Amino acid sequence: MRGFGVDDAKVAEIVEAYREDAPAMAPSDTLFAVCSEVQFRVPLAHVAEMKSATPGRARAWMVNLT
């Protein structure tokens, strides 16, 4: 996952959160969920945080549709 700018410790943290939230989830489903998280949600959250922190810019909102 380093290609996405996420280190192994963060990936392990994300995997553990998914396992705690959905213990019956198959390992392959966990893999797909983590890959989606790392590829899409994490970078978009970073962009939203940067935009919100920029003086004079409109706020950025994120919605989690799960």
Sequence and secondary structure as in RCSB ss.txt:
>XXXX:A:sequence
MRGFGVDDAKVAEIVEAYREDAPAMAPSDTLFAVCSEVQFRVPLAHVAEMKSATPGRARAWMVNLT
>XXXX:A:secstr
 GGGT  HHHHHHHHHHHHHH TTS HHHHHHHHHHIIIIIHHHHHHHHHHHHSTTS         
